[in-house]
Structures are given as structure tokens and as C-alpha cells.
Amino acid sequence: MDASGIKIVEQAYTMLAQAFQKTGKPLPENKLVKKEQDILLRNLDCAVIESLHEYNEQTEKKAYDAVRGAFIEGRELYPYAGFRKENHIQICVRNPNCIKGYFRVLDADANYPIP
């Protein structure tokens, strides 16, 4: 596979689609939840990433330690904004040895407001 992250994901989708086509089964689908305008159930995205990891394992390529995805969701904060109400980034750390530390959530301090 090509070295570019976007290209790799695109190629993983192509391989997954071909595999599903051979079996005659439908590909998983990303879906809207209720009347939301954003795709919140990302079954296809998950299957593409999982198939990429499976491909790397089968071909003895180096595993990815972590995967990051940006999700542009929600209404615009103002007209033509690049910011939306529900934008977020998700990180999946697959290799726990990459986690060098973590923080402990503190109890609320009564001297300050709770946001």
C-alpha cells in the first residue's frame, strides 16, 4: 500500500469492498441516528480501519500504534463557519505501551464554580 495515510485508508476501503463483493454480502453502512443530520453510527468506517489492521497483520507489516480521526459534526456556529457545535477528534491507542502516563480526575474545589 501507498505510504500516505489518506491513500492507505482509501486502499483499505477498496480491498474491503472487493472482499464483500466476492461474498455477495452488503458492506457495513455508516448511518444517521434518528433525525440527526450527522452520521453517528460509523460501521463502515470501523470495518475499513479493522480490515486495514488485519491486512497489516496478514502481510506481516508493522502494526499501527494508534489511529486518529477528525469528525466534523453539528450545526455551524455561525454562517459559513469551519467550526461546528459537535466537532471532535477521536484517538484509539492500540498499543498500550504508547501510553506514558495518565492524570487522575480531581474532586471539585468548592472555592471555584463548576463549569
Secondary structure, 3 states (H helix, E strand, C coil): CCCCHHHHHHHHHHHHHHHHHHHCCCCCCEEECCCCCCEEEEHHHHHHHHHHHHHHHHCCCCCCCEEEEEECCCCECCCCCCCECCCEEEEEECCHHHCCCCCCCCCCCCCCCCC
